[in-house]
Amino acid sequence: MRQASIRDAAETVGRGRAIATDPATHGGRLGSSVGTGGASDAARASIYDEVTSRIIAELEAGRFPWVQPWGRASTNGGGVGVGLPRNAATGRAYGGINVLILWGAVIERGYPSQGWLTFKQCRDAGGSVRRGERGTTIVYADRFTPETERARAADVGDAARAIPFLKRFTVFNRAQCDGLSAGLTPEPLPLPEREIIPVGETLIAASGVSVRIGGDKAYYVPSLDTVQLPPQPAFFHQIDFYRTAFHELCHATGHASRLGRTLVTDFGSKDYAREELIAELGSAFLCASLGIVPTVRHADYLAGWLDVLRGDNRAIFRAASAAGKAADWLLARRDPASHPLPPMPDPDGPGHGG
């Protein structure tokens, strides 16, 4: 199966209400594939509808699923650790929309941990899921080529066509498990209180994008391939300088010389809203990856996002995937030798990426 990075796992989402599945007593039901054709098409469409409707409900309530679910960080169970949700057995970060669904579960249920395990991983770690606990569904996206299609292509000399599929998996937060071994990945340490964040400065410098400081507006100019930012002391909360910088740098990853997204759009159009959603999600992913905790994002583009999501039940999947690609690109430039978001194989395999 093709391995996937943060951007490739198409996964379920929600902030206020995560998708609940079988209780621990039904822990053996950890995955069901949804391919193409007939009832499978309908099932796959229902996943997109389910995810999108939850995000729309959150936005309509004035909440943003990609705002990190922590007010304080702690390593003693008193708060949620800074960072992306991770698989507690492998230490690998979840990606794409799975970030949103797992942050959503933490918010809704008040979990003190960003670590997650499948039922099997919990059992292998010497633990057990407490009776009555309900897991959270995430979805792995990939493609496969059936043997019949390989044979057909060989007979006629065509290229074999791969079939996309979504596979559901159930994971449990560490706080839902008892008796886990001490060898699991520890929770991330809290971020020290400071205004200048070295990891943020490093990412900005390593991006290779021209960044100019001055004025009272933040924006990216595709024709000049330049990011403009106000000076950090001009921000009400100086930590938000980095969130804003990452937002604009995510726009810059769409330049033709990088990831090649459509950047020149009419202000207020759906394409404009889509690109803003990509940059907003990408900034959230980067902040979480680097342990930076900005304040809540203002609803500048809320109406545009809602229009996009209501009109296309796959828009949030595409936006999360594109945002993950943008975050991956910037993180790889920062530290090519030690990329913090490694590939993600099957959940119960030896290299499970979350």
C-alpha positions in Angstrom: 0.0 0.0 0.0 1.4 3.5 -0.9 2.6 5.3 2.2 1.1 8.7 2.9 2.4 11.9 4.6 0.4 14.4 6.6 -1.3 15.6 3.4 -2.5 12.2 2.1 -4.7 10.7 4.7 -8.3 11.7 4.0 -9.8 11.6 7.4 -12.8 12.4 9.4 -13.3 15.7 11.2 -15.2 17.8 13.7 -14.4 19.9 16.6 -17.5 19.9 18.8 -18.6 16.3 18.0 -16.2 13.7 16.9 -17.5 10.7 15.1 -18.1 7.9 17.6 -18.0 4.3 16.7 -18.0 0.9 18.3 -17.4 0.8 22.1 -14.4 -1.0 23.4 -16.4 -4.2 23.7 -16.5 -4.3 19.9 -12.8 -3.5 19.5 -12.2 -6.0 16.8 -14.1 -3.9 14.2 -11.2 -1.6 13.3 -11.5 -1.1 9.6 -13.9 -1.3 6.7 -12.9 -0.3 3.2 -15.1 1.8 0.9 -14.2 1.4 -2.8 -16.0 2.2 -6.0 -19.2 0.9 -7.5 -22.8 0.7 -6.4 -23.4 0.7 -2.6 -19.7 1.5 -2.1 -20.0 4.7 -4.0 -22.9 5.7 -1.8 -21.0 4.8 1.4 -17.9 6.7 0.3 -20.1 9.8 -0.5 -21.7 9.5 3.0 -18.2 9.8 4.5 -17.6 13.1 2.7 -21.1 14.3 3.7 -20.6 13.3 7.3 -17.3 15.1 7.6 -18.4 18.2 5.8 -21.7 18.5 7.8 -19.8 18.4 11.1 -17.4 21.2 10.0 -20.2 23.3 8.7 -22.0 22.9 12.0 -18.9 24.0 13.9 -18.4 27.1 11.7 -22.0 28.1 11.9 -21.6 27.9 15.7 -18.6 30.3 15.4 -16.0 27.7 16.3 -13.0 26.8 14.2 -12.1 23.0 14.1 -8.5 23.8 13.3 -7.9 26.0 16.4 -5.7 23.9 18.6 -7.5 22.4 21.6 -5.4 23.7 24.5 -5.4 26.6 26.9 -2.5 25.3 28.9 0.1 22.6 28.4 1.1 20.1 31.0 3.0 16.8 31.3 1.1 15.7 34.5 -2.3 15.3 33.1 -3.5 18.8 33.9 -3.7 20.1 30.3 -3.3 19.1 26.7 0.2 19.0 25.3 1.2 21.3 22.5 1.4 19.7 19.1 -0.3 17.6 16.5 -2.2 14.5 17.6 0.2 11.5 17.3 0.0 7.8 17.4 1.2 6.9 20.9 2.8 3.7 19.8 4.9 5.0 16.9 5.2 8.7 17.8 4.1 9.6 14.3 1.8 12.6 13.6 -1.6 12.2 12.2 -2.2 14.2 9.1 -4.8 16.0 6.9 -8.3 16.0 8.2 -7.4 13.5 10.9 -5.8 16.4 12.8 -9.2 18.1 12.9 -11.2 15.1 14.0 -8.8 14.2 16.8 -8.4 17.8 18.0 -12.2 17.8 17.9 -12.4 14.7 20.1 -10.0 16.3 22.6 -12.1 19.4 22.8 -15.4 17.6 23.2 -14.4 15.1 25.7 -11.7 17.0 27.6 -8.9 14.4 27.0 -5.6 15.4 28.6 -3.5 13.7 25.9 -2.7 14.1 22.2 -1.8 10.4 22.0 -4.0 7.8 20.2 -3.9 4.1 19.8 -5.9 1.5 17.9 -7.5 -1.2 20.0 -4.8 -3.7 18.9 -2.0 -1.2 19.7 -3.5 -0.7 23.2 -3.6 -4.4 23.8 0.0 -4.9 22.5 1.2 -2.2 24.9 -0.2 -4.3 27.8 -3.2 -2.1 28.3 -6.9 -2.3 27.8 -9.6 0.1 26.7 -12.0 0.8 29.5 -15.4 -0.8 29.1 -17.9 1.5 27.6 -15.4 3.9 26.1 -16.2 4.8 22.5 -13.5 5.2 19.9 -13.0 8.0 17.3 -13.2 7.1 13.6 -10.4 8.3 11.2 -10.2 7.5 7.5 -7.2 6.3 5.5 -7.3 7.2 1.8 -5.3 5.4 -0.9 -5.6 3.7 -4.3 -5.3 0.1 -5.4 -5.3 -1.7 -8.7 -7.4 -5.0 -8.8 -5.8 -8.0 -10.4 -8.6 -8.1 -13.0 -7.7 -4.5 -14.0 -4.0 -5.4 -14.3 -4.9 -8.3 -16.5 -7.3 -6.2 -18.7 -4.6 -3.5 -19.1 -2.0 -6.1 -20.0 -4.3 -7.7 -22.6 -5.1 -4.4 -24.4 -1.8 -2.6 -23.7 -3.4 0.2 -21.6 -2.2 1.5 -18.3 -3.9 -0.1 -15.4 -6.4 2.2 -13.6 -6.1 2.5 -9.9 -9.3 2.7 -7.8 -9.5 5.2 -4.9 -10.8 3.9 -1.6 -11.4 5.2 2.0 -10.8 2.9 4.9 -12.2 3.6 8.3 -10.2 3.0 11.5 -11.1 3.4 15.1 -8.6 4.9 17.6 -8.7 5.6 21.3 -7.2 8.4 23.3 -4.5 7.3 25.9 -6.9 8.7 28.5 -9.4 6.0 27.6 -6.9 3.2 28.2 -5.7 1.6 31.4 -2.5 -0.4 32.1 -0.4 1.0 29.3 3.3 0.2 29.3 5.8 3.0 30.1 7.5 2.6 26.7 4.9 4.6 24.8 5.8 7.9 23.2 5.7 10.6 25.9 3.5 13.7 25.7 5.3 16.8 24.2 6.8 19.2 26.7 5.0 22.6 27.2 6.3 25.6 25.2 8.3 28.0 27.2 6.8 31.5 27.6 8.6 33.8 25.1 7.8 36.1 22.2 10.6 35.2 19.8 10.2 31.5 18.8 13.5 30.2 17.3 11.8 27.3 15.4 9.4 29.8 13.8 12.2 32.0 12.8 14.1 29.1 11.3 11.1 27.9 9.2 10.6 31.4 7.8 14.2 31.8 6.9 14.5 28.3 5.4 11.4 28.8 3.2 13.5 30.8 0.7 10.5 33.1 0.2 11.2 36.8 0.2 9.7 38.2 3.4 9.4 42.0 3.9 8.6 43.5 7.3 6.7 46.8 7.5 3.3 48.4 7.2 0.1 47.4 8.8 -1.1 44.6 6.5 -0.1 41.0 5.9 -0.3 39.5 2.4 1.4 37.5 -0.3 2.0 38.9 -3.8 2.2 36.0 -6.4 3.7 38.2 -9.2 6.6 39.3 -6.9 6.7 36.0 -5.0 6.9 38.1 -1.8 5.3 38.0 1.6 4.7 41.2 3.4 4.2 41.2 7.2 3.7 43.9 9.9 6.5 44.1 12.5 6.0 41.6 15.3 5.6 44.3 18.0 2.6 45.6 16.1 0.6 42.4 16.9 -1.7 42.5 19.9 -0.4 39.1 20.7 3.1 38.7 19.4 2.8 35.0 19.1 0.3 35.6 16.3 3.1 37.0 14.1 4.1 33.4 13.4 0.6 32.2 12.7 0.2 35.1 10.2 3.7 34.4 8.7 2.9 30.8 8.2 -0.5 31.6 6.7 1.2 33.8 4.1 4.0 31.3 3.5 1.4 28.6 2.8 0.0 30.9 0.1 3.6 31.2 -1.3 3.9 27.4 -1.6 1.2 27.6 -4.3 3.6 29.6 -6.5 4.3 27.9 -9.9 7.9 27.2 -8.9 6.7 25.2 -5.8 3.4 23.4 -5.6 1.6 25.2 -8.4 -1.9 26.1 -7.1 -4.2 28.7 -8.7 -3.4 31.9 -6.7 -4.7 34.7 -8.9 -8.5 34.8 -8.1 -11.1 37.4 -7.6 -11.5 38.7 -4.1 -14.6 37.1 -2.4 -14.9 34.3 -5.0 -15.2 30.7 -4.1 -11.7 30.0 -5.4 -10.4 32.9 -3.2 -12.1 31.3 -0.2 -10.7 27.9 -1.0 -7.1 29.3 -1.1 -7.7 31.1 2.2 -9.0 27.9 3.8 -5.8 26.1 2.6 -3.6 28.7 4.0 -5.5 28.8 7.3 -5.4 25.0 7.8 -1.7 24.9 6.7 -0.8 27.6 9.3 -2.6 25.6 12.0 -0.7 22.4 11.0 2.6 24.3 11.1 1.9 25.9 14.5 1.0 22.5 15.9 4.0 20.8 14.4 6.4 23.4 15.9 4.6 23.7 19.2 3.5 27.3 18.7 0.2 28.3 20.3 -1.4 31.3 18.6 -4.6 33.0 19.8 -8.0 32.2 18.1 -8.3 33.0 14.4 -10.7 35.7 13.6 -13.6 34.8 11.2 -12.4 36.9 8.3 -13.4 34.5 5.6 -16.1 32.5 7.5 -19.0 33.3 5.1 -16.8 32.3 2.1 -15.7 29.0 3.7 -19.3 28.1 4.5 -20.3 28.7 0.9 -17.6 26.5 -0.4 -18.3 23.7 2.1 -22.0 23.7 1.5 -21.5 23.5 -2.2 -19.0 20.7 -2.3 -18.9 17.8 0.2 -15.3 17.1 -0.7 -13.9 20.6 -0.4 -12.6 20.2 3.1 -10.8 16.9 2.1 -9.1 18.8 -0.8 -8.3 21.8 1.4 -6.8 19.7 4.1 -4.8 17.7 1.6 -3.5 20.9 -0.1 -2.8 22.4 3.3 -0.8 19.4 4.3 1.2 19.5 1.2 2.0 23.2 1.9 3.0 22.4 5.5 5.1 19.4 4.4 6.9 21.6 1.8 7.8 24.2 4.4 8.8 21.7 7.1 11.0 19.8 4.7 12.8 23.0 3.7 13.4 23.7 7.4 15.0 20.3 8.2 15.3 17.9 5.2 17.2 15.4 7.2 14.7 15.2 10.1 11.3 15.7 8.6 8.8 15.9 11.6 5.9 14.4 9.6 7.0 11.0 8.4 5.0 8.6 6.1 2.0 6.9 7.5 1.4 3.2 6.7 -1.5 1.0 7.9 -2.6 1.5 11.5 -1.7 -1.9 12.9 1.4 -2.5 10.8 4.9 -2.3 12.2 5.4 1.3 10.8 1.9 2.7 11.7 2.0 6.4 11.1 -1.0 7.2 13.1 
